[in-house]
Every structure is written in structure tokens, then in C-alpha cells.
Amino acid sequence: MLTTILNFNALAFVVKFDALAEVLVTTLIFVFIGIAFFAVAYGILSRMFPIKKEIEHDQNVALGIVVGSIMIGIALIIAAAIQG
């Protein structure tokens, strides 16, 4: 039963050596785009809220959880956009 649930071909994840450079370049491009989006999102959040003061000086754990949740949400959106 477990094999029917996990019915996928392990060889589908193998990249041929000829296409390895192209896959690596594409991956690096998407990594830099994702990091740029995170930087922009954090910049917008830090302008909207006093994140540094609240988290570092006032030790506001709730704001840290909210900012972390927002970053995870942005990561999921970026991953879905990259995957297509």
C-alpha cells in the first residue's frame, strides 16, 4: 500500500550531465531573484513597522513570529511562481 501511495519514479530527479550547467545557471538565477524579493519584502516591512526596535530592544517575540510567518508565506509564493 505504501508503494502505491509513493508511486513515483526516482530517476525523474536525475539530470543528465549535458544539461547540468543549464540547470545550475537557472537555479542560481532563481536563487538571486528569490533573495532579491526577500530583501524588498523585508525593506517594506521594516518601513511599515519598527521591526528592529521591537524585536531587538523590546524583545517582542510576537512580532518575531509574525515577521517569520510573513517570510514563510512569501517563500511559498516565490516557490510556487518559480515552479509554475
PDB file with one MODEL, atoms N, CA, C and O in Angstrom:
MODEL        1
ATOM      1  N   MET A   1       0.823  -1.189   0.000  1.00  0.00           N
ATOM      2  CA  MET A   1       0.000   0.000   0.000  1.00  0.00           C
ATOM      3  C   MET A   1       0.867   1.252   0.000  1.00  0.00           C
ATOM      4  O   MET A   1       0.554   2.233  -0.676  1.00  0.00           O
ATOM      5  N   LEU A   2       1.953   1.214   0.759  1.00  0.00           N
ATOM      6  CA  LEU A   2       2.833   2.374   0.802  1.00  0.00           C
ATOM      7  C   LEU A   2       3.463   2.635  -0.556  1.00  0.00           C
ATOM      8  O   LEU A   2       3.689   3.788  -0.923  1.00  0.00           O
ATOM      9  N   THR A   3       3.749   1.579  -1.305  1.00  0.00           N
ATOM     10  CA  THR A   3       4.338   1.781  -2.634  1.00  0.00           C
ATOM     11  C   THR A   3       3.341   2.392  -3.598  1.00  0.00           C
ATOM     12  O   THR A   3       3.742   3.121  -4.505  1.00  0.00           O
ATOM     13  N   THR A   4       2.058   2.122  -3.433  1.00  0.00           N
ATOM     14  CA  THR A   4       1.077   2.774  -4.297  1.00  0.00           C
ATOM     15  C   THR A   4       0.885   4.239  -3.930  1.00  0.00           C
ATOM     16  O   THR A   4       0.615   5.066  -4.800  1.00  0.00           O
ATOM     17  N   ILE A   5       1.023   4.564  -2.652  1.00  0.00           N
ATOM     18  CA  ILE A   5       0.908   5.964  -2.244  1.00  0.00           C
ATOM     19  C   ILE A   5       2.112   6.751  -2.746  1.00  0.00           C
ATOM     20  O   ILE A   5       1.968   7.873  -3.233  1.00  0.00           O
ATOM     21  N   LEU A   6       3.282   6.171  -2.627  1.00  0.00           N
ATOM     22  CA  LEU A   6       4.513   6.844  -3.044  1.00  0.00           C
ATOM     23  C   LEU A   6       4.944   6.385  -4.429  1.00  0.00           C
ATOM     24  O   LEU A   6       6.118   6.082  -4.641  1.00  0.00           O
ATOM     25  N   ASN A   7       4.024   6.331  -5.362  1.00  0.00           N
ATOM     26  CA  ASN A   7       4.316   5.833  -6.699  1.00  0.00           C
ATOM     27  C   ASN A   7       4.933   6.949  -7.539  1.00  0.00           C
ATOM     28  O   ASN A   7       4.218   7.707  -8.193  1.00  0.00           O
ATOM     29  N   PHE A   8       6.241   7.044  -7.520  1.00  0.00           N
ATOM     30  CA  PHE A   8       6.944   7.998  -8.358  1.00  0.00           C
ATOM     31  C   PHE A   8       8.243   7.367  -8.818  1.00  0.00           C
ATOM     32  O   PHE A   8       8.758   6.439  -8.195  1.00  0.00           O
ATOM     33  N   ASN A   9       8.753   7.877  -9.898  1.00  0.00           N
ATOM     34  CA  ASN A   9       9.975   7.341 -10.479  1.00  0.00           C
ATOM     35  C   ASN A   9      11.158   8.121  -9.924  1.00  0.00           C
ATOM     36  O   ASN A   9      11.247   9.333 -10.120  1.00  0.00           O
ATOM     37  N   ALA A  10      12.055   7.446  -9.243  1.00  0.00           N
ATOM     38  CA  ALA A  10      13.218   8.114  -8.652  1.00  0.00           C
ATOM     39  C   ALA A  10      14.161   8.641  -9.717  1.00  0.00           C
ATOM     40  O   ALA A  10      14.904   9.590  -9.466  1.00  0.00           O
ATOM     41  N   LEU A  11      14.146   8.047 -10.896  1.00  0.00           N
ATOM     42  CA  LEU A  11      15.029   8.507 -11.964  1.00  0.00           C
ATOM     43  C   LEU A  11      14.550   9.811 -12.593  1.00  0.00           C
ATOM     44  O   LEU A  11      15.281  10.416 -13.378  1.00  0.00           O
ATOM     45  N   ALA A  12      13.350  10.253 -12.266  1.00  0.00           N
ATOM     46  CA  ALA A  12      12.847  11.515 -12.805  1.00  0.00           C
ATOM     47  C   ALA A  12      13.605  12.704 -12.237  1.00  0.00           C
ATOM     48  O   ALA A  12      13.564  13.788 -12.818  1.00  0.00           O
ATOM     49  N   PHE A  13      14.294  12.528 -11.121  1.00  0.00           N
ATOM     50  CA  PHE A  13      15.033  13.611 -10.493  1.00  0.00           C
ATOM     51  C   PHE A  13      16.479  13.686 -10.958  1.00  0.00           C
ATOM     52  O   PHE A  13      17.212  14.585 -10.546  1.00  0.00           O
ATOM     53  N   VAL A  14      16.897  12.764 -11.801  1.00  0.00           N
ATOM     54  CA  VAL A  14      18.277  12.725 -12.275  1.00  0.00           C
ATOM     55  C   VAL A  14      18.427  13.670 -13.459  1.00  0.00           C
ATOM     56  O   VAL A  14      17.618  13.643 -14.386  1.00  0.00           O
ATOM     57  N   VAL A  15      19.463  14.507 -13.426  1.00  0.00           N
ATOM     58  CA  VAL A  15      19.749  15.428 -14.518  1.00  0.00           C
ATOM     59  C   VAL A  15      20.942  14.885 -15.288  1.00  0.00           C
ATOM     60  O   VAL A  15      21.957  14.515 -14.698  1.00  0.00           O
ATOM     61  N   LYS A  16      20.814  14.841 -16.600  1.00  0.00           N
ATOM     62  CA  LYS A  16      21.931  14.365 -17.412  1.00  0.00           C
ATOM     63  C   LYS A  16      23.067  15.377 -17.361  1.00  0.00           C
ATOM     64  O   LYS A  16      22.842  16.575 -17.186  1.00  0.00           O
ATOM     65  N   PHE A  17      24.272  14.887 -17.515  1.00  0.00           N
ATOM     66  CA  PHE A  17      25.458  15.728 -17.387  1.00  0.00           C
ATOM     67  C   PHE A  17      25.481  16.840 -18.429  1.00  0.00           C
ATOM     68  O   PHE A  17      26.009  17.920 -18.164  1.00  0.00           O
ATOM     69  N   ASP A  18      24.917  16.594 -19.609  1.00  0.00           N
ATOM     70  CA  ASP A  18      24.895  17.618 -20.662  1.00  0.00           C
ATOM     71  C   ASP A  18      24.069  18.835 -20.242  1.00  0.00           C
ATOM     72  O   ASP A  18      24.416  19.968 -20.574  1.00  0.00           O
ATOM     73  N   ALA A  19      22.989  18.600 -19.522  1.00  0.00           N
ATOM     74  CA  ALA A  19      22.091  19.693 -19.132  1.00  0.00           C
ATOM     75  C   ALA A  19      22.399  20.236 -17.740  1.00  0.00           C
ATOM     76  O   ALA A  19      21.688  21.114 -17.251  1.00  0.00           O
ATOM     77  N   LEU A  20      23.448  19.725 -17.095  1.00  0.00           N
ATOM     78  CA  LEU A  20      23.737  20.127 -15.723  1.00  0.00           C
ATOM     79  C   LEU A  20      24.079  21.610 -15.607  1.00  0.00           C
ATOM     80  O   LEU A  20      23.614  22.283 -14.687  1.00  0.00           O
ATOM     81  N   ALA A  21      24.886  22.121 -16.531  1.00  0.00           N
ATOM     82  CA  ALA A  21      25.266  23.539 -16.481  1.00  0.00           C
ATOM     83  C   ALA A  21      24.044  24.442 -16.634  1.00  0.00           C
ATOM     84  O   ALA A  21      23.914  25.446 -15.934  1.00  0.00           O
ATOM     85  N   GLU A  22      23.159  24.081 -17.548  1.00  0.00           N
ATOM     86  CA  GLU A  22      21.954  24.885 -17.762  1.00  0.00           C
ATOM     87  C   GLU A  22      21.058  24.875 -16.520  1.00  0.00           C
ATOM     88  O   GLU A  22      20.501  25.905 -16.142  1.00  0.00           O
ATOM     89  N   VAL A  23      20.925  23.718 -15.896  1.00  0.00           N
ATOM     90  CA  VAL A  23      20.101  23.612 -14.695  1.00  0.00           C
ATOM     91  C   VAL A  23      20.721  24.407 -13.549  1.00  0.00           C
ATOM     92  O   VAL A  23      20.003  25.073 -12.804  1.00  0.00           O
ATOM     93  N   LEU A  24      22.030  24.347 -13.401  1.00  0.00           N
ATOM     94  CA  LEU A  24      22.698  25.101 -12.336  1.00  0.00           C
ATOM     95  C   LEU A  24      22.560  26.608 -12.531  1.00  0.00           C
ATOM     96  O   LEU A  24      22.311  27.339 -11.573  1.00  0.00           O
ATOM     97  N   VAL A  25      22.722  27.071 -13.764  1.00  0.00           N
ATOM     98  CA  VAL A  25      22.585  28.504 -14.041  1.00  0.00           C
ATOM     99  C   VAL A  25      21.158  28.962 -13.765  1.00  0.00           C
ATOM    100  O   VAL A  25      20.944  30.013 -13.159  1.00  0.00           O
ATOM    101  N   THR A  26      20.187  28.177 -14.208  1.00  0.00           N
ATOM    102  CA  THR A  26      18.788  28.525 -13.960  1.00  0.00           C
ATOM    103  C   THR A  26      18.490  28.561 -12.462  1.00  0.00           C
ATOM    104  O   THR A  26      17.796  29.455 -11.978  1.00  0.00           O
ATOM    105  N   THR A  27      19.018  27.585 -11.741  1.00  0.00           N
ATOM    106  CA  THR A  27      18.810  27.551 -10.293  1.00  0.00           C
ATOM    107  C   THR A  27      19.418  28.768  -9.617  1.00  0.00           C
ATOM    108  O   THR A  27      18.789  29.373  -8.748  1.00  0.00           O
ATOM    109  N   LEU A  28      20.629  29.133 -10.002  1.00  0.00           N
ATOM    110  CA  LEU A  28      21.278  30.308  -9.409  1.00  0.00           C
ATOM    111  C   LEU A  28      20.517  31.593  -9.719  1.00  0.00           C
ATOM    112  O   LEU A  28      20.414  32.476  -8.867  1.00  0.00           O
ATOM    113  N   ILE A  29      19.989  31.699 -10.925  1.00  0.00           N
ATOM    114  CA  ILE A  29      19.194  32.882 -11.284  1.00  0.00           C
ATOM    115  C   ILE A  29      17.965  32.980 -10.382  1.00  0.00           C
ATOM    116  O   ILE A  29      17.651  34.051  -9.864  1.00  0.00           O
ATOM    117  N   PHE A  30      17.269  31.849 -10.199  1.00  0.00           N
ATOM    118  CA  PHE A  30      16.083  31.861  -9.349  1.00  0.00           C
ATOM    119  C   PHE A  30      16.434  32.116  -7.889  1.00  0.00           C
ATOM    120  O   PHE A  30      15.653  32.736  -7.167  1.00  0.00           O
ATOM    121  N   VAL A  31      17.596  31.648  -7.443  1.00  0.00           N
ATOM    122  CA  VAL A  31      18.033  31.919  -6.069  1.00  0.00           C
ATOM    123  C   VAL A  31      18.231  33.417  -5.866  1.00  0.00           C
ATOM    124  O   VAL A  31      17.771  33.975  -4.870  1.00  0.00           O
ATOM    125  N   PHE A  32      18.910  34.066  -6.801  1.00  0.00           N
ATOM    126  CA  PHE A  32      19.139  35.502  -6.665  1.00  0.00           C
ATOM    127  C   PHE A  32      17.840  36.299  -6.768  1.00  0.00           C
ATOM    128  O   PHE A  32      17.675  37.303  -6.076  1.00  0.00           O
ATOM    129  N   ILE A  33      16.925  35.862  -7.621  1.00  0.00           N
ATOM    130  CA  ILE A  33      15.625  36.531  -7.706  1.00  0.00           C
ATOM    131  C   ILE A  33      14.864  36.381  -6.389  1.00  0.00           C
ATOM    132  O   ILE A  33      14.260  37.339  -5.906  1.00  0.00           O
ATOM    133  N   GLY A  34      14.892  35.182  -5.810  1.00  0.00           N
ATOM    134  CA  GLY A  34      14.221  34.948  -4.532  1.00  0.00           C
ATOM    135  C   GLY A  34      14.809  35.777  -3.413  1.00  0.00           C
ATOM    136  O   GLY A  34      14.074  36.336  -2.600  1.00  0.00           O
ATOM    137  N   ILE A  35      16.143  35.863  -3.363  1.00  0.00           N
ATOM    138  CA  ILE A  35      16.796  36.674  -2.335  1.00  0.00           C
ATOM    139  C   ILE A  35      16.459  38.150  -2.520  1.00  0.00           C
ATOM    140  O   ILE A  35      16.271  38.870  -1.540  1.00  0.00           O
ATOM    141  N   ALA A  36      16.381  38.603  -3.765  1.00  0.00           N
ATOM    142  CA  ALA A  36      16.012  39.997  -4.024  1.00  0.00           C
ATOM    143  C   ALA A  36      14.585  40.278  -3.549  1.00  0.00           C
ATOM    144  O   ALA A  36      14.319  41.325  -2.958  1.00  0.00           O
ATOM    145  N   PHE A  37      13.667  39.340  -3.808  1.00  0.00           N
ATOM    146  CA  PHE A  37      12.294  39.516  -3.332  1.00  0.00           C
ATOM    147  C   PHE A  37      12.229  39.557  -1.808  1.00  0.00           C
ATOM    148  O   PHE A  37      11.480  40.348  -1.235  1.00  0.00           O
ATOM    149  N   PHE A  38      13.020  38.700  -1.151  1.00  0.00           N
ATOM    150  CA  PHE A  38      13.052  38.726   0.309  1.00  0.00           C
ATOM    151  C   PHE A  38      13.590  40.054   0.819  1.00  0.00           C
ATOM    152  O   PHE A  38      13.071  40.595   1.795  1.00  0.00           O
ATOM    153  N   ALA A  39      14.615  40.583   0.178  1.00  0.00           N
ATOM    154  CA  ALA A  39      15.179  41.862   0.611  1.00  0.00           C
ATOM    155  C   ALA A  39      14.158  42.988   0.447  1.00  0.00           C
ATOM    156  O   ALA A  39      14.021  43.844   1.321  1.00  0.00           O
ATOM    157  N   VAL A  40      13.450  42.978  -0.671  1.00  0.00           N
ATOM    158  CA  VAL A  40      12.424  44.001  -0.902  1.00  0.00           C
ATOM    159  C   VAL A  40      11.295  43.857   0.123  1.00  0.00           C
ATOM    160  O   VAL A  40      10.824  44.850   0.677  1.00  0.00           O
ATOM    161  N   ALA A  41      10.868  42.624   0.367  1.00  0.00           N
ATOM    162  CA  ALA A  41       9.782  42.400   1.328  1.00  0.00           C
ATOM    163  C   ALA A  41      10.196  42.826   2.734  1.00  0.00           C
ATOM    164  O   ALA A  41       9.406  43.441   3.451  1.00  0.00           O
ATOM    165  N   TYR A  42      11.423  42.507   3.130  1.00  0.00           N
ATOM    166  CA  TYR A  42      11.887  42.919   4.457  1.00  0.00           C
ATOM    167  C   TYR A  42      12.034  44.439   4.526  1.00  0.00           C
ATOM    168  O   TYR A  42      11.754  45.039   5.563  1.00  0.00           O
ATOM    169  N   GLY A  43      12.468  45.064   3.436  1.00  0.00           N
ATOM    170  CA  GLY A  43      12.563  46.519   3.407  1.00  0.00           C
ATOM    171  C   GLY A  43      11.207  47.182   3.571  1.00  0.00           C
ATOM    172  O   GLY A  43      11.070  48.172   4.289  1.00  0.00           O
ATOM    173  N   ILE A  44      10.206  46.628   2.898  1.00  0.00           N
ATOM    174  CA  ILE A  44       8.852  47.168   3.026  1.00  0.00           C
ATOM    175  C   ILE A  44       8.330  46.977   4.450  1.00  0.00           C
ATOM    176  O   ILE A  44       7.741  47.888   5.031  1.00  0.00           O
ATOM    177  N   LEU A  45       8.554  45.778   5.008  1.00  0.00           N
ATOM    178  CA  LEU A  45       8.094  45.530   6.378  1.00  0.00           C
ATOM    179  C   LEU A  45       8.792  46.426   7.394  1.00  0.00           C
ATOM    180  O   LEU A  45       8.165  46.915   8.334  1.00  0.00           O
ATOM    181  N   SER A  46      10.089  46.638   7.203  1.00  0.00           N
ATOM    182  CA  SER A  46      10.812  47.470   8.169  1.00  0.00           C
ATOM    183  C   SER A  46      10.420  48.940   8.066  1.00  0.00           C
ATOM    184  O   SER A  46      10.543  49.680   9.042  1.00  0.00           O
ATOM    185  N   ARG A  47       9.951  49.373   6.901  1.00  0.00           N
ATOM    186  CA  ARG A  47       9.454  50.749   6.778  1.00  0.00           C
ATOM    187  C   ARG A  47       8.049  50.888   7.374  1.00  0.00           C
ATOM    188  O   ARG A  47       7.690  51.943   7.895  1.00  0.00           O
ATOM    189  N   MET A  48       7.261  49.810   7.291  1.00  0.00           N
ATOM    190  CA  MET A  48       5.905  49.858   7.832  1.00  0.00           C
ATOM    191  C   MET A  48       5.893  49.745   9.355  1.00  0.00           C
ATOM    192  O   MET A  48       5.116  50.422  10.028  1.00  0.00           O
ATOM    193  N   PHE A  49       6.759  48.885   9.895  1.00  0.00           N
ATOM    194  CA  PHE A  49       6.784  48.623  11.331  1.00  0.00           C
ATOM    195  C   PHE A  49       8.195  48.842  11.854  1.00  0.00           C
ATOM    196  O   PHE A  49       9.161  48.613  11.126  1.00  0.00           O
ATOM    197  N   PRO A  50       8.334  49.281  13.097  1.00  0.00           N
ATOM    198  CA  PRO A  50       9.676  49.400  13.689  1.00  0.00           C
ATOM    199  C   PRO A  50      10.198  48.025  14.134  1.00  0.00           C
ATOM    200  O   PRO A  50      10.271  47.736  15.328  1.00  0.00           O
ATOM    201  N   ILE A  51      10.557  47.189  13.158  1.00  0.00           N
ATOM    202  CA  ILE A  51      10.907  45.794  13.443  1.00  0.00           C
ATOM    203  C   ILE A  51      12.155  45.692  14.306  1.00  0.00           C
ATOM    204  O   ILE A  51      12.174  44.953  15.290  1.00  0.00           O
ATOM    205  N   LYS A  52      13.191  46.427  13.941  1.00  0.00           N
ATOM    206  CA  LYS A  52      14.454  46.303  14.669  1.00  0.00           C
ATOM    207  C   LYS A  52      14.292  46.708  16.133  1.00  0.00           C
ATOM    208  O   LYS A  52      14.781  46.021  17.029  1.00  0.00           O
ATOM    209  N   LYS A  53      13.612  47.813  16.368  1.00  0.00           N
ATOM    210  CA  LYS A  53      13.416  48.274  17.749  1.00  0.00           C
ATOM    211  C   LYS A  53      12.571  47.285  18.537  1.00  0.00           C
ATOM    212  O   LYS A  53      12.900  46.955  19.677  1.00  0.00           O
ATOM    213  N   GLU A  54      11.495  46.814  17.944  1.00  0.00           N
ATOM    214  CA  GLU A  54      10.573  45.930  18.662  1.00  0.00           C
ATOM    215  C   GLU A  54      11.194  44.567  18.957  1.00  0.00           C
ATOM    216  O   GLU A  54      11.034  44.040  20.058  1.00  0.00           O
ATOM    217  N   ILE A  55      11.898  43.995  17.985  1.00  0.00           N
ATOM    218  CA  ILE A  55      12.438  42.650  18.182  1.00  0.00           C
ATOM    219  C   ILE A  55      13.716  42.680  19.010  1.00  0.00           C
ATOM    220  O   ILE A  55      13.857  41.907  19.958  1.00  0.00           O
ATOM    221  N   GLU A  56      14.654  43.566  18.662  1.00  0.00           N
ATOM    222  CA  GLU A  56      15.955  43.555  19.335  1.00  0.00           C
ATOM    223  C   GLU A  56      15.934  44.249  20.693  1.00  0.00           C
ATOM    224  O   GLU A  56      16.472  43.719  21.665  1.00  0.00           O
ATOM    225  N   HIS A  57      15.330  45.409  20.770  1.00  0.00           N
ATOM    226  CA  HIS A  57      15.399  46.184  22.010  1.00  0.00           C
ATOM    227  C   HIS A  57      14.282  45.817  22.988  1.00  0.00           C
ATOM    228  O   HIS A  57      14.528  45.643  24.181  1.00  0.00           O
ATOM    229  N   ASP A  58      13.051  45.700  22.476  1.00  0.00           N
ATOM    230  CA  ASP A  58      11.920  45.413  23.354  1.00  0.00           C
ATOM    231  C   ASP A  58      11.671  43.917  23.535  1.00  0.00           C
ATOM    232  O   ASP A  58      10.815  43.530  24.330  1.00  0.00           O
ATOM    233  N   GLN A  59      12.405  43.071  22.810  1.00  0.00           N
ATOM    234  CA  GLN A  59      12.267  41.608  22.888  1.00  0.00           C
ATOM    235  C   GLN A  59      10.822  41.163  22.632  1.00  0.00           C
ATOM    236  O   GLN A  59      10.275  40.345  23.371  1.00  0.00           O
ATOM    237  N   ASN A  60      10.217  41.710  21.582  1.00  0.00           N
ATOM    238  CA  ASN A  60       8.836  41.391  21.235  1.00  0.00           C
ATOM    239  C   ASN A  60       8.813  40.092  20.422  1.00  0.00           C
ATOM    240  O   ASN A  60       9.070  40.097  19.219  1.00  0.00           O
ATOM    241  N   VAL A  61       8.505  38.999  21.088  1.00  0.00           N
ATOM    242  CA  VAL A  61       8.502  37.685  20.448  1.00  0.00           C
ATOM    243  C   VAL A  61       7.349  37.562  19.455  1.00  0.00           C
ATOM    244  O   VAL A  61       7.496  36.921  18.415  1.00  0.00           O
ATOM    245  N   ALA A  62       6.218  38.162  19.762  1.00  0.00           N
ATOM    246  CA  ALA A  62       5.056  38.069  18.884  1.00  0.00           C
ATOM    247  C   ALA A  62       5.350  38.678  17.517  1.00  0.00           C
ATOM    248  O   ALA A  62       4.954  38.121  16.494  1.00  0.00           O
ATOM    249  N   LEU A  63       6.034  39.805  17.492  1.00  0.00           N
ATOM    250  CA  LEU A  63       6.379  40.422  16.216  1.00  0.00           C
ATOM    251  C   LEU A  63       7.376  39.557  15.456  1.00  0.00           C
ATOM    252  O   LEU A  63       7.315  39.478  14.229  1.00  0.00           O
ATOM    253  N   GLY A  64       8.286  38.914  16.161  1.00  0.00           N
ATOM    254  CA  GLY A  64       9.216  37.999  15.508  1.00  0.00           C
ATOM    255  C   GLY A  64       8.493  36.843  14.848  1.00  0.00           C
ATOM    256  O   GLY A  64       8.857  36.428  13.747  1.00  0.00           O
ATOM    257  N   ILE A  65       7.472  36.321  15.511  1.00  0.00           N
ATOM    258  CA  ILE A  65       6.676  35.238  14.935  1.00  0.00           C
ATOM    259  C   ILE A  65       5.915  35.724  13.716  1.00  0.00           C
ATOM    260  O   ILE A  65       5.837  35.014  12.713  1.00  0.00           O
ATOM    261  N   VAL A  66       5.352  36.925  13.786  1.00  0.00           N
ATOM    262  CA  VAL A  66       4.608  37.481  12.653  1.00  0.00           C
ATOM    263  C   VAL A  66       5.528  37.704  11.460  1.00  0.00           C
ATOM    264  O   VAL A  66       5.173  37.350  10.335  1.00  0.00           O
ATOM    265  N   VAL A  67       6.696  38.283  11.683  1.00  0.00           N
ATOM    266  CA  VAL A  67       7.643  38.534  10.592  1.00  0.00           C
ATOM    267  C   VAL A  67       8.112  37.212   9.990  1.00  0.00           C
ATOM    268  O   VAL A  67       8.221  37.089   8.769  1.00  0.00           O
ATOM    269  N   GLY A  68       8.391  36.225  10.838  1.00  0.00           N
ATOM    270  CA  GLY A  68       8.779  34.910  10.335  1.00  0.00           C
ATOM    271  C   GLY A  68       7.681  34.267   9.514  1.00  0.00           C
ATOM    272  O   GLY A  68       7.956  33.649   8.485  1.00  0.00           O
ATOM    273  N   SER A  69       6.438  34.404   9.953  1.00  0.00           N
ATOM    274  CA  SER A  69       5.304  33.854   9.212  1.00  0.00           C
ATOM    275  C   SER A  69       5.135  34.534   7.867  1.00  0.00           C
ATOM    276  O   SER A  69       4.833  33.881   6.868  1.00  0.00           O
ATOM    277  N   ILE A  70       5.328  35.834   7.839  1.00  0.00           N
ATOM    278  CA  ILE A  70       5.234  36.568   6.577  1.00  0.00           C
ATOM    279  C   ILE A  70       6.324  36.116   5.621  1.00  0.00           C
ATOM    280  O   ILE A  70       6.068  35.945   4.429  1.00  0.00           O
ATOM    281  N   MET A  71       7.535  35.920   6.127  1.00  0.00           N
ATOM    282  CA  MET A  71       8.636  35.469   5.272  1.00  0.00           C
ATOM    283  C   MET A  71       8.390  34.057   4.737  1.00  0.00           C
ATOM    284  O   MET A  71       8.715  33.768   3.585  1.00  0.00           O
ATOM    285  N   ILE A  72       7.822  33.179   5.561  1.00  0.00           N
ATOM    286  CA  ILE A  72       7.486  31.836   5.084  1.00  0.00           C
ATOM    287  C   ILE A  72       6.413  31.913   4.007  1.00  0.00           C
ATOM    288  O   ILE A  72       6.484  31.196   3.010  1.00  0.00           O
ATOM    289  N   GLY A  73       5.422  32.773   4.197  1.00  0.00           N
ATOM    290  CA  GLY A  73       4.392  32.956   3.179  1.00  0.00           C
ATOM    291  C   GLY A  73       4.954  33.480   1.876  1.00  0.00           C
ATOM    292  O   GLY A  73       4.567  33.015   0.803  1.00  0.00           O
ATOM    293  N   ILE A  74       5.862  34.440   1.951  1.00  0.00           N
ATOM    294  CA  ILE A  74       6.497  34.967   0.745  1.00  0.00           C
ATOM    295  C   ILE A  74       7.324  33.878   0.073  1.00  0.00           C
ATOM    296  O   ILE A  74       7.347  33.784  -1.154  1.00  0.00           O
ATOM    297  N   ALA A  75       8.006  33.051   0.874  1.00  0.00           N
ATOM    298  CA  ALA A  75       8.801  31.957   0.306  1.00  0.00           C
ATOM    299  C   ALA A  75       7.915  30.961  -0.436  1.00  0.00           C
ATOM    300  O   ALA A  75       8.292  30.475  -1.503  1.00  0.00           O
ATOM    301  N   LEU A  76       6.751  30.656   0.111  1.00  0.00           N
ATOM    302  CA  LEU A  76       5.835  29.743  -0.567  1.00  0.00           C
ATOM    303  C   LEU A  76       5.321  30.332  -1.874  1.00  0.00           C
ATOM    304  O   LEU A  76       5.191  29.618  -2.869  1.00  0.00           O
ATOM    305  N   ILE A  77       5.032  31.617  -1.878  1.00  0.00           N
ATOM    306  CA  ILE A  77       4.564  32.274  -3.099  1.00  0.00           C
ATOM    307  C   ILE A  77       5.659  32.286  -4.155  1.00  0.00           C
ATOM    308  O   ILE A  77       5.393  32.009  -5.325  1.00  0.00           O
ATOM    309  N   ILE A  78       6.889  32.604  -3.758  1.00  0.00           N
ATOM    310  CA  ILE A  78       8.009  32.621  -4.700  1.00  0.00           C
ATOM    311  C   ILE A  78       8.264  31.220  -5.244  1.00  0.00           C
ATOM    312  O   ILE A  78       8.505  31.056  -6.440  1.00  0.00           O
ATOM    313  N   ALA A  79       8.213  30.204  -4.376  1.00  0.00           N
ATOM    314  CA  ALA A  79       8.434  28.828  -4.827  1.00  0.00           C
ATOM    315  C   ALA A  79       7.364  28.392  -5.820  1.00  0.00           C
ATOM    316  O   ALA A  79       7.670  27.725  -6.808  1.00  0.00           O
ATOM    317  N   ALA A  80       6.118  28.761  -5.568  1.00  0.00           N
ATOM    318  CA  ALA A  80       5.046  28.406  -6.495  1.00  0.00           C
ATOM    319  C   ALA A  80       5.192  29.140  -7.821  1.00  0.00           C
ATOM    320  O   ALA A  80       4.904  28.577  -8.877  1.00  0.00           O
ATOM    321  N   ALA A  81       5.635  30.389  -7.773  1.00  0.00           N
ATOM    322  CA  ALA A  81       5.823  31.151  -9.008  1.00  0.00           C
ATOM    323  C   ALA A  81       6.981  30.601  -9.829  1.00  0.00           C
ATOM    324  O   ALA A  81       6.906  30.561 -11.057  1.00  0.00           O
ATOM    325  N   ILE A  82       8.052  30.176  -9.162  1.00  0.00           N
ATOM    326  CA  ILE A  82       9.202  29.630  -9.877  1.00  0.00           C
ATOM    327  C   ILE A  82       8.861  28.272 -10.470  1.00  0.00           C
ATOM    328  O   ILE A  82       9.245  27.973 -11.600  1.00  0.00           O
ATOM    329  N   GLN A  83       8.143  27.450  -9.716  1.00  0.00           N
ATOM    330  CA  GLN A  83       7.821  26.112 -10.182  1.00  0.00           C
ATOM    331  C   GLN A  83       6.814  26.144 -11.323  1.00  0.00           C
ATOM    332  O   GLN A  83       6.835  25.272 -12.192  1.00  0.00           O
ATOM    333  N   GLY A  84       5.946  27.124 -11.330  1.00  0.00           N
ATOM    334  CA  GLY A  84       4.997  27.278 -12.424  1.00  0.00           C
ATOM    335  C   GLY A  84       3.792  26.516 -12.195  1.00  0.00           C
ATOM    336  O   GLY A  84       2.883  26.535 -13.024  1.00  0.00           O
TER     337      GLY A  84
ENDMDL
END
